[in-house]
């Protein structure tokens, strides 16, 4: 029986996506020292989960994790994961009004500056938009593991191809896209 081309592409993404995302992260430059943290609800097979996301001041997605709850334990998990993976503590963390962030920051990094305000966290709120657009196209997710693999791969590709806010002239956008395709070619040749 012959597979549809959509199913073939889906299998390729499942097989090669994590490898390509890993190569992209290895070639990622230095991250910013101001982190914006946010969470958004996602449905997986009818059950509610929370997608916790960290973005730096340039709009680069640092990390994303799926958690069943929206509490201090989940916020601590995200912070520990970020600090361990990136290897440094940021200068400042900006969040919305969720109190779990403040409690987690006080336990993990007591001297860290924490700004909690609804309007300051637009960088993280806007980083959910490409994910939401793709999620509508995919018509939801079936498993939590599949969702975690998807967001990890999707954010790595979006980080590489989206133009940072400080690079907006036509010439720099062109060079940014050329660099992105060079990294894409290098990552996919070895995948």
C-alpha positions as CSV (number, residue, x, y, z in Angstrom):
1,X,0.0,0.0,0.0
2,X,1.4,3.4,-1.0
3,X,1.8,6.1,1.6
4,X,0.5,9.6,1.1
5,X,3.2,12.3,0.6
6,X,2.0,14.0,3.8
7,X,2.6,10.8,5.8
8,X,6.1,10.5,4.3
9,X,7.0,14.1,5.3
10,X,5.6,13.5,8.8
11,X,7.8,10.5,9.2
12,X,10.9,12.3,8.0
13,X,10.2,15.1,10.5
14,X,9.8,12.6,13.4
15,X,13.0,10.8,12.3
16,X,15.3,13.7,11.4
17,X,13.7,16.7,13.2
18,X,15.4,16.2,16.6
19,X,18.8,15.7,14.9
20,X,18.5,18.9,12.9
21,X,17.3,20.9,15.9
22,X,20.3,19.6,17.9
23,X,22.6,20.8,15.2
24,X,20.9,24.2,15.1
25,X,21.3,24.6,18.8
26,X,25.0,23.7,18.6
27,X,25.5,26.6,16.1
28,X,23.4,29.1,18.1
29,X,25.2,32.2,19.2
30,X,25.3,33.7,22.7
31,X,21.9,34.1,24.3
32,X,20.7,37.3,25.9
33,X,20.9,38.0,29.6
34,X,17.2,39.1,30.1
35,X,14.7,36.3,30.0
36,X,11.0,36.6,29.5
37,X,9.0,33.6,30.9
38,X,5.4,32.7,30.0
39,X,3.1,29.8,29.9
40,X,0.2,28.9,27.7
41,X,-2.5,26.2,27.8
42,X,-2.4,23.5,25.2
43,X,-4.8,20.6,24.7
44,X,-3.4,17.1,24.1
45,X,-6.1,14.5,23.3
46,X,-8.7,16.6,25.2
47,X,-6.5,17.0,28.3
48,X,-5.1,20.4,29.4
49,X,-1.4,20.9,29.7
50,X,0.8,24.0,30.1
51,X,3.6,24.9,27.6
52,X,6.2,26.9,29.6
53,X,8.4,29.0,27.4
54,X,11.5,31.2,28.0
55,X,12.6,33.8,25.5
56,X,15.5,36.2,25.6
57,X,15.3,40.0,24.9
58,X,16.0,39.4,21.2
59,X,13.1,37.0,20.8
60,X,15.1,33.8,20.7
61,X,13.3,30.9,22.3
62,X,15.6,29.5,25.0
63,X,13.6,26.5,26.2
64,X,10.1,25.0,26.2
65,X,8.7,22.3,28.5
66,X,5.3,20.7,28.8
67,X,3.9,20.4,32.3
68,X,0.5,19.1,33.6
69,X,0.2,21.9,36.2
70,X,0.7,25.7,36.5
71,X,2.5,25.9,39.8
72,X,5.8,26.7,41.6
73,X,7.2,23.2,40.9
74,X,6.7,23.6,37.1
75,X,8.3,27.1,37.2
76,X,11.3,25.8,39.2
77,X,11.7,23.0,36.6
78,X,11.8,25.5,33.8
79,X,14.3,27.8,35.6
80,X,16.6,24.9,36.6
81,X,16.5,23.5,33.1
82,X,17.4,26.9,31.6
83,X,20.2,27.6,34.0
84,X,21.7,24.1,33.6
85,X,21.5,24.1,29.8
86,X,22.7,27.7,29.2
87,X,25.3,27.7,32.0
88,X,24.5,31.2,33.4
89,X,22.1,33.1,35.5
90,X,20.4,36.1,33.7
91,X,20.6,39.7,34.7
92,X,16.8,40.0,34.9
93,X,13.7,37.8,34.5
94,X,10.4,39.3,33.3
95,X,7.2,37.4,33.8
96,X,3.5,38.0,34.0
97,X,1.6,38.2,37.3
98,X,1.7,34.5,38.1
99,X,3.0,34.2,41.6
100,X,4.7,30.8,41.0
101,X,7.5,32.6,39.1
102,X,8.4,34.7,42.1
103,X,8.4,31.8,44.5
104,X,10.6,29.7,42.2
105,X,13.0,32.6,41.6
106,X,13.4,33.2,45.3
107,X,14.3,29.5,45.9
108,X,16.7,29.0,42.9
109,X,18.3,32.5,42.5
110,X,17.5,34.7,45.5
111,X,19.3,37.8,44.4
112,X,18.0,37.9,40.8
113,X,16.0,40.9,39.6
114,X,12.4,39.9,38.9
115,X,10.0,42.2,37.1
116,X,6.4,41.0,37.2
117,X,4.0,43.0,35.0
118,X,1.5,42.1,32.4
119,X,2.6,44.6,29.8
120,X,6.3,44.0,30.0
121,X,6.0,40.3,29.0
122,X,4.9,40.9,25.4
123,X,8.1,39.4,24.0
124,X,7.2,36.0,25.5
125,X,3.5,36.4,24.6
126,X,4.3,37.1,21.0
127,X,6.7,34.1,20.8
128,X,3.6,31.8,21.1
129,X,2.1,33.1,17.9
130,X,4.1,30.9,15.4
131,X,3.4,27.9,17.6
132,X,-0.3,28.6,17.7
133,X,-0.5,29.1,13.9
134,X,1.3,25.8,13.3
135,X,-0.9,24.1,15.9
136,X,-4.1,25.1,14.1
137,X,-2.6,23.7,10.9
138,X,-1.8,20.4,12.5
139,X,-5.2,20.3,14.2
140,X,-3.9,19.6,17.7
141,X,-1.6,17.0,19.2
142,X,-2.1,13.4,20.2
143,X,0.6,12.8,22.8
144,X,2.6,14.9,25.2
145,X,5.9,13.4,24.0
146,X,5.0,14.2,20.4
147,X,4.1,17.8,21.4
148,X,7.4,18.1,23.3
149,X,9.4,16.9,20.3
150,X,7.4,19.2,18.0
151,X,8.0,22.4,20.1
152,X,11.7,21.6,20.5
153,X,12.2,21.2,16.7
154,X,9.8,24.0,15.8
155,X,11.5,26.6,18.1
156,X,15.0,25.6,16.9
157,X,14.0,26.1,13.2
158,X,12.1,29.4,14.0
159,X,15.1,30.7,15.9
160,X,17.3,30.1,12.9
161,X,15.1,31.6,10.3
162,X,13.4,34.5,12.0
163,X,15.2,37.8,11.7
164,X,16.1,39.4,15.0
165,X,14.6,42.8,15.8
166,X,18.0,44.6,15.6
167,X,18.6,43.3,12.0
168,X,15.9,45.0,9.9
169,X,17.5,46.5,6.9
170,X,17.0,44.7,3.5
171,X,20.7,43.9,3.2
172,X,21.0,42.5,6.7
173,X,17.8,40.4,6.3
174,X,19.3,39.0,3.1
175,X,22.5,38.1,4.8
176,X,20.6,36.6,7.7
177,X,18.7,34.3,5.4
178,X,21.9,33.3,3.6
179,X,23.5,32.4,7.0
180,X,20.4,30.5,8.0
181,X,20.4,28.4,4.8
182,X,24.1,27.7,5.2
183,X,23.4,26.3,8.7
184,X,20.4,24.4,7.3
185,X,22.5,22.8,4.6
186,X,25.3,21.9,7.1
187,X,22.7,20.4,9.6
188,X,20.8,18.4,7.0
189,X,23.9,16.9,5.3
190,X,24.9,15.1,8.5
191,X,21.4,14.2,9.7
